[in-house]
Amino acid sequence: MSSSLPRVVIVGAGFAGLRAARQLAGAPVQVILVDQNNYHLFQPLLYQVATAGVSATDIAYPVRAIFRRQANFSFRMATVTGVDFAARQVLTDRGPIPYDQLILGVGGETNTFGLQGVARHAFPLKSLDDAIRLRNHVLRMFELSSQSEDPAARAALRTFVVVGGGPTGVECAGALSELIRLVLVKDFPGLDLSDVQVHLVERMDSLLPGFPPQLSAAAAETLRRKNVTVDFGWQVQDYDGEALCLQDGRQLPARTLVWAAGVQAVSLLKQIGLPTSRQGRVPVLPTLQVPGYENVWVVGDAAYLEEAGQPLPMMAPVAIQQGELAAKNILCQLAGQPLQEFQYKDPGSLATIGRNAAVARINRLKFSGFAAWLVWLAVHLFWLIGFRNRLLVMINWAWDYLFYERAVRLITAQGTIESQPKSSTPDA
C-alpha cells in the first residue's frame, strides 16, 4: 500500500464502519479500520445469544477475514482514547494513527438515564459479553430456584423483567418466555410454570414506537399469548438487584432486570471535544461532516441528523447508508467534486415475537404473524456475515423449531451476577 495515498481512518467496525470500508475498496486511498475488538458483531441477534438460541461465535465475524481480499485495507486493534484534530491524529492505547480523512462510527451504549442502581445491577444488551452474562444469569436463576425452600425467594428468582418496549425489549421478552416455557420446563421436570413471571415494562401506552398502531397492538397481544405480562405506564425509579422500584412507589421483587429502555452515543464523543446534542450524538451537516471540520465525518448511532423535523433512528439501516455516503463524499472531496446530502431510504421495520410470530412494515405493507416471521428470518440470515455463520444460525433455528431445544444452555466461566460493566458497540 503506497504511503503517498490519502489515509482514511475509520473508527468502529460496526455496520457503518464496514460499509464505509467496503465502499472505498479499489479507491486511491489507504483505509485503516480501528476497533477495540477484532470482530464485527451482528447486534440484532444479541438477544438470541442471551436466551440460548445461538452461540456468541455465530453472530460475530473476524474483521481481517471480511477484508482479506481488499488490497487498500488494514486493521488496527486498539482502543481509541481521543482525537487531535489539529495534528490530524487518532489517539489510541497503541499509539497515534495519522489521518487525512476521519470517519467516526463509534456506535452507542446503554443509557440508564442517571439511575445508578439500574447501571449497577441491570443487564444491558449491547455486546457479546453482555449477552453471555445474561444467559449465564438466567440459567443460574433456575438452578438456584430449584434448590430454594423459601417461596418468596424462589418467586424473585423466577421473575424476569425486561424494561423497554422497542424491538430489543419485545424480542428479548418473547424469546425469554419461550426459553422458559418450551425448553427449561423439560430441563427442570418439577418446574411449575405458574411460578414463573416474565414482565415487559414500558412507560408509554404502546410498544414498538415507529410501527403502525395495529402492529404495536398485535405485538402486545402476541406477547400476552406467550405468557408475557405487558405493563404499560410503568416508570422505573430504581433497581437494587432484588426488587424493581416504580415511580408510584410500587415494588416488584425480581432478581433479573434486562435494560432495553435507552441508548445513547458512546461517551468518547464528548471526551474528544465534539459538540453533542440529544442522546450524546454529534450534530452533522447533511453531508455527514462535522461543522468546522471538513475532513471529519460522523455516521451511524453517533450522528445526529434530522429529517422532517425528527432525528434519524439509531438503527442498522441508517448506519449502513450513512457509512456508504461518507465514503462516497470523501472520494468526491478528494476529486474536487460536489458532495451529496444524506437522504434516508427507509427499508421498513421488523420485530419478531418468537416462534411463528413477528410484525413487519415494508413500504406500505403492514402484516404480522407467520408471514412476517418468515420475512424476519430471511432478512436476518441475509445480513449475517459469513456463510458459516448463516449456516450455523439456520441449523440452530431449525433445531429449535422442530425439537423445542435451545442449543447453548451452558453456564460458562465468562460473566457473573455481581460484575456487569457497561459496554459499547459500534453502530448498532
Steps between C-alpha positions, in 0.01 A plus 500: 500500500650830392574739786440797268128422473251690723437315828134440589474389862168340601427460871253221572444161333122522517257516212602854397874438527485181297289654227732803477808278473338284233392807303865610488622169353712567194505876561835688499507526881639310797219365720581442867222355716544532877298309761559369851366159388630298206152408380182646354197428718152439357330675785134435406544137610663567835177416678517151345840444658354622830209254477716199397378494139837539327864506599691825537736396222207459260425874488854639489755487218872594495566837338817379331310213339236737364760720327774249415454565126491881524852614408470857633375391844675452834367439850618627838368341817519786748289703738450858388564749780471829313552695179753779438316691229778758455765232442253271319568201722277240660637430849490139618642282774737363233626840386376774264365427152533787249208568267408717204131411525328371814172308524363456852258209522547438870145385565289508812483381857227437755328808642369447853387864532702558815348209695803381694343180627396403149852571374646274772255211508306481172612306195564705184505331161757678285794259473587131488613513861163650598312221321709219648474652846122518472475142374714378790286693744164378370609137509652549845170643631326174414775293657475703820121507506485122463691473830323777692257410779382861552190576284567876496865456402404244237243737350758780469746261338234404246386854417660655192442863405586656165480880495438669165232438240716548190607215270778381735267484800219332309729240342684428824179458703348266241816290471543483877144377547544231236832389649322447832169352379628277221854403601585549868175339606650175363836556671326559835222236521367641826470854365154649546456755223242685707789601729691665214434859393635688201413870500549748216492850649431805284436850636295599192162351403617295200789286379734541203512878440519571130280203409137551393254477794346175376841331500582634847172360627564168326843474664352560846226242447748241371724552803204450733416174324859393569447564874687832508338759724508833315500789747422838343548826689763360735789740554807355668638697795786269597617141535714351775548150359218364716193704409388740229384833644242698304439873510159455664660314792413145398764230509540178302739243651722374219857378482523571126458835324587532131539866404392567141347841568762736366808547287740789456813571301821387669653745746822512295338768281486742792850407611651594165335842511231474235171682568215265584124520488219264605614156617861621488500493118709740291300740279621461143442679172283324239828393340581321832793732573551654843448878472842668497684176412477432128699177527317352800184295440268352763267214407255254651387517862756773572351743244208734568315598184135587460260424218149649497572651842582165663842353580594198296465178705800324645457194279717284275345614168582863582857408595552296184375776271697770681822300492462458127429868438788620719741289295354630173526860622864451598577388146301795362691742722837355399399532133373856545140402423179617675397306809170315531249554779367207699146385430384200695331224300283320753503125426229438759498352848485147638466356848457136594300389801612140504393185320277568195439858607637834383384840379619664179469838332646505149410807297120512513465135598416429863462140612558272796506134593667212317565687175674783683704243694623339176602842367683573827690169475602563140613859559713415803664203332577718197671773704712262707861504382662171404352182351598299809312737729191493280507120489547456875230749590259337253575155646447626856173665406379187320599277793317727744195515276475124448605367839440789743867495598729799553855417396708689756358442848842532663610692807855596409781662695454831317279751680366500856191634669705747700708639215302677230711782349360738242592422145483674166493382146546664164197591294225276613 
